[in-house]
Amino acid sequence: MILSPQGRIEHVAGAVDDGETVWLITETAEGLATFLDRMRFMLRVEVADVTAEWAALGEAVRAPAAEGEPVTWVDPWPGIVEGGTTYAADPSAHPGVERAWRLVIVPRSTLDAQIDERLEAGWTLAGTWAAEAERIAAYRPRAVYEVDATTLPHELDWLRTAVHLHKGCYRGQETVAKVHNVGRPPRRLTLLHLDGSAHTLPERGATVTLGEGDDAKEVGHITSVARHHEYGPIALAVLKRSTDPAATLAVPSDGGVLAASQEPHRERRRLLGGPPTQARAHHEGPAHGQGMRRGRRRHARLTLVTHRRRAPGYR
């Protein structure tokens, strides 16, 4: 994660080192590549956007790449990595503990063949809407949706996996430490269960209000929304921290105003276990990755690939 000097989120990437290249998987490859080019202090470091040459296949698997498999990034969410933390009362319990997800980096020229190979092996093809619904149900923030110009990592619970509280120095560290040690972030990411009787969904960016009529007050906005196969219409919203967690909120849609109830972090699924022996699902989308080639001794090259989802996917 790259922060501004004020501690605001600028770029997010998943990183994996294959021994020769550090691949940085992101949805803002161009901007991140520009930033990293400016930060180069070694003449032997190279940065390259390889979105056109490489793709990332999304799989509902928590296991890292086996011997002989392509470079793979495993999403650590919602685990708490070394140096991370959370505001949750029970750090071991999280709604996203059963969501397994990884990205397998493959040459774009072999993308169709990789998909066919998985179909022949018994994988089930699913849509990206299903993958998004699982992400939302797991409270998993996505930079292009949940992050705005003022977002602090604390607000999205991203201190779990993307910020190290005991290392320095890095841009934004003073703000990160101050908010964590002295106070609380001004906003929080919340899962909303939406009234499904209108059969419509709100748009991303829709205002979330508390109260009725002239007493209604804006308390946040919708960042992601989907229909989940089990929970029905759900959404992620960034709300003011002072908003009563038990309050029923309102969200506008084409079908009228929808009632929205908040779901605080609680264990609604089993706790995080080991890697599944069989993948239940697989989702495909063109890669959004960046990678840095870092030679073991003297040479380094940074390569970037952005993620642009296609309609079909695997689960």
Secondary structure, DSSP 8 states (H G I E B T S, - for coil): -EE-TTS-EEE-EEEEE-SSEEEEEES-HHHHHHHHHHT---TTEEEEE-TTTEEEEEEE--S---TT---EEE--TTS--TT---S-SSTT--TTTT---EEEEEEGGGHHHHHHHHHHTT--EEEHHHHHHHHHHTT---HHHH--TT--GGGGTTTTTS--TT----TTHHHHHHHHHH---SEEEEEEEE--TT-----TT-EEEESSGGG-EEEEEEEEEEEETTTEEEEEEEEETTS-TT-EEEEEETTEEEEEEEE-S---S----S--SS-SEEEEE---EEEEEE-SSS-EEEEEEE----SEEE-
